[in-house]
Amino acid sequence: MKPISPTAHWRDSARTVRFFIVDYRAMFPLLLCLFIPRWWTLGLALVTIIFFALLEHYGFSVRVFLRFLRGVFSGPRKVAKPWWLTRVKY
């Protein structure tokens, strides 16, 4: 059994997985591109790599970006009561 590297630390376990400089989430379209060699799969792979690179450049993770989109689509007005608990006046 090999000893654990002295440079390894438990804080490194929270880092995102990378293949060289590409985020791991962009690897599925690249894998698809290897199994189905078409121009559209290559384009899809490049678009996803660029998308994840832009997210990382602006400091977003995928989860934070989806929450941001939810906030953009829901708008500034937040209702305190759900619609089924409000009284309907006829």
LOZAMI-416587 format. One record per atom (N, C-alpha, C): atom name; x, y, z; residue in one letter. Coordinates in nm, 2 decimals. Example, Ala and Ser with C-alpha at 12.3 -4.5 7.8 and 13.67 -1.06 7.14 Angstrom:
2
<site->N u->1.32 v->-0.57 w->0.78 code->a>
<site->CA u->1.23 v->-0.45 w->0.78 code->a>
<site->C u->1.32 v->-0.33 w->0.78 code->a>
<site->N u->1.28 v->-0.22 w->0.71 code->s>
<site->CA u->1.37 v->-0.11 w->0.71 code->s>
<site->C u->1.29 v->0.00 w->0.79 code->s>
***
This chain:
90
<site->N u->0.08 v->-0.12 w->0.00 code->m>
<site->CA u->0.00 v->0.00 w->0.00 code->m>
<site->C u->0.09 v->0.12 w->0.00 code->m>
<site->N u->0.06 v->0.22 w->-0.09 code->k>
<site->CA u->0.14 v->0.34 w->-0.11 code->k>
<site->C u->0.10 v->0.44 w->0.00 code->k>
<site->N u->0.19 v->0.51 w->0.05 code->p>
<site->CA u->0.15 v->0.61 w->0.15 code->p>
<site->C u->0.09 v->0.73 w->0.08 code->p>
<site->N u->0.01 v->0.81 w->0.15 code->i>
<site->CA u->-0.06 v->0.92 w->0.10 code->i>
<site->C u->0.05 v->1.03 w->0.07 code->i>
<site->N u->0.03 v->1.10 w->-0.04 code->s>
<site->CA u->0.12 v->1.21 w->-0.08 code->s>
<site->C u->0.12 v->1.32 w->0.03 code->s>
<site->N u->0.24 v->1.37 w->0.07 code->p>
<site->CA u->0.24 v->1.47 w->0.17 code->p>
<site->C u->0.18 v->1.60 w->0.12 code->p>
<site->N u->0.16 v->1.62 w->-0.01 code->t>
<site->CA u->0.10 v->1.74 w->-0.06 code->t>
<site->C u->-0.05 v->1.73 w->-0.07 code->t>
<site->N u->-0.11 v->1.61 w->-0.05 code->a>
<site->CA u->-0.25 v->1.60 w->-0.06 code->a>
<site->C u->-0.31 v->1.65 w->0.07 code->a>
<site->N u->-0.43 v->1.71 w->0.06 code->h>
<site->CA u->-0.50 v->1.76 w->0.18 code->h>
<site->C u->-0.64 v->1.74 w->0.16 code->h>
<site->N u->-0.72 v->1.73 w->0.27 code->w>
<site->CA u->-0.86 v->1.71 w->0.26 code->w>
<site->C u->-0.93 v->1.82 w->0.19 code->w>
<site->N u->-0.88 v->1.94 w->0.20 code->r>
<site->CA u->-0.95 v->2.06 w->0.13 code->r>
<site->C u->-0.95 v->2.04 w->-0.02 code->r>
<site->N u->-0.86 v->1.96 w->-0.07 code->d>
<site->CA u->-0.85 v->1.94 w->-0.22 code->d>
<site->C u->-0.97 v->1.86 w->-0.27 code->d>
<site->N u->-1.04 v->1.79 w->-0.18 code->s>
<site->CA u->-1.15 v->1.71 w->-0.23 code->s>
<site->C u->-1.27 v->1.78 w->-0.28 code->s>
<site->N u->-1.28 v->1.91 w->-0.25 code->a>
<site->CA u->-1.39 v->1.99 w->-0.30 code->a>
<site->C u->-1.37 v->2.06 w->-0.43 code->a>
<site->N u->-1.25 v->2.04 w->-0.49 code->r>
<site->CA u->-1.23 v->2.10 w->-0.62 code->r>
<site->C u->-1.30 v->2.03 w->-0.73 code->r>
<site->N u->-1.33 v->2.10 w->-0.84 code->t>
<site->CA u->-1.40 v->2.04 w->-0.95 code->t>
<site->C u->-1.31 v->1.96 w->-1.03 code->t>
<site->N u->-1.36 v->1.85 w->-1.09 code->v>
<site->CA u->-1.28 v->1.76 w->-1.17 code->v>
<site->C u->-1.25 v->1.83 w->-1.30 code->v>
<site->N u->-1.13 v->1.81 w->-1.35 code->r>
<site->CA u->-1.09 v->1.87 w->-1.48 code->r>
<site->C u->-1.02 v->1.77 w->-1.56 code->r>
<site->N u->-1.03 v->1.78 w->-1.69 code->f>
<site->CA u->-0.95 v->1.71 w->-1.79 code->f>
<site->C u->-0.87 v->1.81 w->-1.86 code->f>
<site->N u->-0.74 v->1.83 w->-1.82 code->f>
<site->CA u->-0.65 v->1.94 w->-1.86 code->f>
<site->C u->-0.72 v->2.07 w->-1.81 code->f>
<site->N u->-0.77 v->2.15 w->-1.90 code->i>
<site->CA u->-0.83 v->2.28 w->-1.86 code->i>
<site->C u->-0.98 v->2.27 w->-1.88 code->i>
<site->N u->-1.04 v->2.16 w->-1.93 code->v>
<site->CA u->-1.18 v->2.15 w->-1.96 code->v>
<site->C u->-1.25 v->2.10 w->-1.84 code->v>
<site->N u->-1.37 v->2.16 w->-1.80 code->d>
<site->CA u->-1.45 v->2.11 w->-1.69 code->d>
<site->C u->-1.51 v->1.97 w->-1.73 code->d>
<site->N u->-1.53 v->1.89 w->-1.62 code->y>
<site->CA u->-1.57 v->1.76 w->-1.64 code->y>
<site->C u->-1.71 v->1.75 w->-1.71 code->y>
<site->N u->-1.79 v->1.85 w->-1.69 code->r>
<site->CA u->-1.93 v->1.85 w->-1.74 code->r>
<site->C u->-1.93 v->1.86 w->-1.89 code->r>
<site->N u->-1.82 v->1.91 w->-1.95 code->a>
<site->CA u->-1.81 v->1.92 w->-2.10 code->a>
<site->C u->-1.76 v->1.79 w->-2.16 code->a>
<site->N u->-1.73 v->1.70 w->-2.08 code->m>
<site->CA u->-1.67 v->1.57 w->-2.14 code->m>
<site->C u->-1.77 v->1.48 w->-2.20 code->m>
<site->N u->-1.90 v->1.49 w->-2.16 code->f>
<site->CA u->-2.00 v->1.40 w->-2.22 code->f>
<site->C u->-2.02 v->1.43 w->-2.37 code->f>
<site->N u->-2.03 v->1.56 w->-2.41 code->p>
<site->CA u->-2.04 v->1.58 w->-2.55 code->p>
<site->C u->-1.92 v->1.54 w->-2.63 code->p>
<site->N u->-1.80 v->1.55 w->-2.56 code->l>
<site->CA u->-1.68 v->1.51 w->-2.63 code->l>
<site->C u->-1.68 v->1.36 w->-2.65 code->l>
<site->N u->-1.72 v->1.29 w->-2.55 code->l>
<site->CA u->-1.74 v->1.14 w->-2.56 code->l>
<site->C u->-1.84 v->1.11 w->-2.67 code->l>
<site->N u->-1.95 v->1.18 w->-2.67 code->l>
<site->CA u->-2.04 v->1.16 w->-2.78 code->l>
<site->C u->-1.98 v->1.18 w->-2.91 code->l>
<site->N u->-1.90 v->1.28 w->-2.92 code->c>
<site->CA u->-1.83 v->1.32 w->-3.05 code->c>
<site->C u->-1.73 v->1.20 w->-3.09 code->c>
<site->N u->-1.67 v->1.13 w->-2.99 code->l>
<site->CA u->-1.59 v->1.02 w->-3.03 code->l>
<site->C u->-1.66 v->0.90 w->-3.08 code->l>
<site->N u->-1.78 v->0.88 w->-3.02 code->f>
<site->CA u->-1.86 v->0.76 w->-3.06 code->f>
<site->C u->-1.95 v->0.79 w->-3.19 code->f>
<site->N u->-1.99 v->0.91 w->-3.20 code->i>
<site->CA u->-2.07 v->0.95 w->-3.32 code->i>
<site->C u->-1.99 v->1.06 w->-3.39 code->i>
<site->N u->-1.90 v->1.03 w->-3.48 code->p>
<site->CA u->-1.82 v->1.14 w->-3.54 code->p>
<site->C u->-1.89 v->1.21 w->-3.65 code->p>
<site->N u->-1.97 v->1.31 w->-3.62 code->r>
<site->CA u->-2.04 v->1.39 w->-3.71 code->r>
<site->C u->-2.00 v->1.54 w->-3.68 code->r>
<site->N u->-2.04 v->1.62 w->-3.78 code->w>
<site->CA u->-2.00 v->1.77 w->-3.76 code->w>
<site->C u->-2.09 v->1.83 w->-3.65 code->w>
<site->N u->-2.21 v->1.78 w->-3.63 code->w>
<site->CA u->-2.30 v->1.84 w->-3.53 code->w>
<site->C u->-2.26 v->1.81 w->-3.39 code->w>
<site->N u->-2.20 v->1.68 w->-3.37 code->t>
<site->CA u->-2.15 v->1.65 w->-3.24 code->t>
<site->C u->-2.03 v->1.72 w->-3.21 code->t>
<site->N u->-1.94 v->1.75 w->-3.30 code->l>
<site->CA u->-1.82 v->1.83 w->-3.28 code->l>
<site->C u->-1.87 v->1.97 w->-3.24 code->l>
<site->N u->-1.97 v->2.03 w->-3.31 code->g>
<site->CA u->-2.02 v->2.16 w->-3.28 code->g>
<site->C u->-2.08 v->2.17 w->-3.14 code->g>
<site->N u->-2.16 v->2.06 w->-3.11 code->l>
<site->CA u->-2.22 v->2.06 w->-2.98 code->l>
<site->C u->-2.11 v->2.05 w->-2.87 code->l>
<site->N u->-2.01 v->1.97 w->-2.89 code->a>
<site->CA u->-1.90 v->1.96 w->-2.79 code->a>
<site->C u->-1.83 v->2.10 w->-2.78 code->a>
<site->N u->-1.80 v->2.16 w->-2.89 code->l>
<site->CA u->-1.73 v->2.29 w->-2.88 code->l>
<site->C u->-1.82 v->2.40 w->-2.81 code->l>
<site->N u->-1.95 v->2.40 w->-2.84 code->v>
<site->CA u->-2.04 v->2.49 w->-2.77 code->v>
<site->C u->-2.05 v->2.47 w->-2.62 code->v>
<site->N u->-2.05 v->2.35 w->-2.58 code->t>
<site->CA u->-2.06 v->2.32 w->-2.44 code->t>
<site->C u->-1.93 v->2.35 w->-2.37 code->t>
<site->N u->-1.81 v->2.33 w->-2.43 code->i>
<site->CA u->-1.69 v->2.37 w->-2.37 code->i>
<site->C u->-1.68 v->2.52 w->-2.36 code->i>
<site->N u->-1.72 v->2.59 w->-2.46 code->i>
<site->CA u->-1.72 v->2.74 w->-2.45 code->i>
<site->C u->-1.82 v->2.79 w->-2.35 code->i>
<site->N u->-1.94 v->2.73 w->-2.34 code->f>
<site->CA u->-2.03 v->2.76 w->-2.24 code->f>
<site->C u->-1.98 v->2.75 w->-2.09 code->f>
<site->N u->-1.92 v->2.63 w->-2.07 code->f>
<site->CA u->-1.86 v->2.61 w->-1.93 code->f>
<site->C u->-1.74 v->2.70 w->-1.91 code->f>
<site->N u->-1.66 v->2.73 w->-2.01 code->a>
<site->CA u->-1.55 v->2.82 w->-1.99 code->a>
<site->C u->-1.60 v->2.96 w->-1.96 code->a>
<site->N u->-1.71 v->3.01 w->-2.02 code->l>
<site->CA u->-1.76 v->3.14 w->-1.99 code->l>
<site->C u->-1.82 v->3.14 w->-1.85 code->l>
<site->N u->-1.89 v->3.03 w->-1.81 code->l>
<site->CA u->-1.94 v->3.03 w->-1.67 code->l>
<site->C u->-1.83 v->3.04 w->-1.57 code->l>
<site->N u->-1.72 v->2.97 w->-1.60 code->e>
<site->CA u->-1.61 v->2.97 w->-1.50 code->e>
<site->C u->-1.54 v->3.11 w->-1.50 code->e>
<site->N u->-1.53 v->3.17 w->-1.62 code->h>
<site->CA u->-1.47 v->3.30 w->-1.63 code->h>
<site->C u->-1.55 v->3.41 w->-1.55 code->h>
<site->N u->-1.68 v->3.40 w->-1.55 code->y>
<site->CA u->-1.76 v->3.49 w->-1.47 code->y>
<site->C u->-1.78 v->3.45 w->-1.33 code->y>
<site->N u->-1.73 v->3.34 w->-1.29 code->g>
<site->CA u->-1.73 v->3.29 w->-1.15 code->g>
<site->C u->-1.86 v->3.22 w->-1.11 code->g>
<site->N u->-1.93 v->3.16 w->-1.21 code->f>
<site->CA u->-2.05 v->3.09 w->-1.18 code->f>
<site->C u->-2.02 v->2.94 w->-1.18 code->f>
<site->N u->-2.09 v->2.87 w->-1.10 code->s>
<site->CA u->-2.10 v->2.72 w->-1.12 code->s>
<site->C u->-2.23 v->2.69 w->-1.19 code->s>
<site->N u->-2.26 v->2.57 w->-1.23 code->v>
<site->CA u->-2.38 v->2.54 w->-1.30 code->v>
<site->C u->-2.50 v->2.56 w->-1.21 code->v>
<site->N u->-2.49 v->2.52 w->-1.08 code->r>
<site->CA u->-2.60 v->2.54 w->-0.99 code->r>
<site->C u->-2.63 v->2.69 w->-0.96 code->r>
<site->N u->-2.53 v->2.77 w->-0.95 code->v>
<site->CA u->-2.55 v->2.91 w->-0.92 code->v>
<site->C u->-2.61 v->2.98 w->-1.05 code->v>
<site->N u->-2.56 v->2.93 w->-1.17 code->f>
<site->CA u->-2.62 v->2.99 w->-1.29 code->f>
<site->C u->-2.76 v->2.96 w->-1.31 code->f>
<site->N u->-2.80 v->2.83 w->-1.27 code->l>
<site->CA u->-2.94 v->2.80 w->-1.28 code->l>
<site->C u->-3.03 v->2.88 w->-1.18 code->l>
<site->N u->-2.98 v->2.90 w->-1.06 code->r>
<site->CA u->-3.05 v->2.99 w->-0.97 code->r>
<site->C u->-3.06 v->3.13 w->-1.02 code->r>
<site->N u->-2.95 v->3.18 w->-1.08 code->f>
<site->CA u->-2.96 v->3.31 w->-1.14 code->f>
<site->C u->-3.07 v->3.32 w->-1.25 code->f>
<site->N u->-3.07 v->3.22 w->-1.34 code->l>
<site->CA u->-3.18 v->3.22 w->-1.44 code->l>
<site->C u->-3.32 v->3.21 w->-1.38 code->l>
<site->N u->-3.33 v->3.13 w->-1.27 code->r>
<site->CA u->-3.46 v->3.13 w->-1.21 code->r>
<site->C u->-3.50 v->3.26 w->-1.15 code->r>
<site->N u->-3.41 v->3.34 w->-1.10 code->g>
<site->CA u->-3.43 v->3.47 w->-1.05 code->g>
<site->C u->-3.47 v->3.57 w->-1.16 code->g>
<site->N u->-3.40 v->3.55 w->-1.27 code->v>
<site->CA u->-3.43 v->3.64 w->-1.39 code->v>
<site->C u->-3.57 v->3.61 w->-1.44 code->v>
<site->N u->-3.61 v->3.48 w->-1.45 code->f>
<site->CA u->-3.74 v->3.45 w->-1.51 code->f>
<site->C u->-3.85 v->3.48 w->-1.41 code->f>
<site->N u->-3.83 v->3.46 w->-1.28 code->s>
<site->CA u->-3.94 v->3.48 w->-1.19 code->s>
<site->C u->-3.97 v->3.63 w->-1.16 code->s>
<site->N u->-3.87 v->3.72 w->-1.19 code->g>
<site->CA u->-3.90 v->3.86 w->-1.18 code->g>
<site->C u->-3.87 v->3.91 w->-1.04 code->g>
<site->N u->-3.89 v->4.05 w->-1.02 code->p>
<site->CA u->-3.86 v->4.11 w->-0.89 code->p>
<site->C u->-3.96 v->4.09 w->-0.78 code->p>
<site->N u->-4.09 v->4.06 w->-0.83 code->r>
<site->CA u->-4.20 v->4.05 w->-0.73 code->r>
<site->C u->-4.21 v->3.91 w->-0.67 code->r>
<site->N u->-4.20 v->3.90 w->-0.54 code->k>
<site->CA u->-4.22 v->3.77 w->-0.48 code->k>
<site->C u->-4.34 v->3.77 w->-0.39 code->k>
<site->N u->-4.43 v->3.68 w->-0.41 code->v>
<site->CA u->-4.55 v->3.67 w->-0.34 code->v>
<site->C u->-4.53 v->3.59 w->-0.21 code->v>
<site->N u->-4.59 v->3.65 w->-0.10 code->a>
<site->CA u->-4.57 v->3.58 w->0.03 code->a>
<site->C u->-4.66 v->3.46 w->0.05 code->a>
<site->N u->-4.78 v->3.47 w->0.00 code->k>
<site->CA u->-4.88 v->3.36 w->0.01 code->k>
<site->C u->-4.89 v->3.29 w->-0.12 code->k>
<site->N u->-4.90 v->3.16 w->-0.12 code->p>
<site->CA u->-4.93 v->3.08 w->-0.24 code->p>
<site->C u->-5.07 v->3.12 w->-0.30 code->p>
<site->N u->-5.09 v->3.10 w->-0.42 code->w>
<site->CA u->-5.22 v->3.14 w->-0.49 code->w>
<site->C u->-5.33 v->3.06 w->-0.43 code->w>
<site->N u->-5.31 v->2.94 w->-0.38 code->w>
<site->CA u->-5.43 v->2.86 w->-0.34 code->w>
<site->C u->-5.47 v->2.90 w->-0.20 code->w>
<site->N u->-5.40 v->2.98 w->-0.13 code->l>
<site->CA u->-5.44 v->3.02 w->0.01 code->l>
<site->C u->-5.50 v->3.16 w->0.00 code->l>
<site->N u->-5.49 v->3.23 w->-0.11 code->t>
<site->CA u->-5.55 v->3.36 w->-0.12 code->t>
<site->C u->-5.70 v->3.35 w->-0.14 code->t>
<site->N u->-5.77 v->3.45 w->-0.08 code->r>
<site->CA u->-5.92 v->3.45 w->-0.09 code->r>
<site->C u->-5.96 v->3.51 w->-0.22 code->r>
<site->N u->-6.05 v->3.45 w->-0.29 code->v>
<site->CA u->-6.10 v->3.51 w->-0.41 code->v>
<site->C u->-6.23 v->3.59 w->-0.38 code->v>
<site->N u->-6.23 v->3.72 w->-0.43 code->k>
<site->CA u->-6.34 v->3.80 w->-0.41 code->k>
<site->C u->-6.42 v->3.80 w->-0.54 code->k>
<site->N u->-6.55 v->3.77 w->-0.52 code->y>
<site->CA u->-6.64 v->3.77 w->-0.64 code->y>
<site->C u->-6.72 v->3.89 w->-0.65 code->y>
***
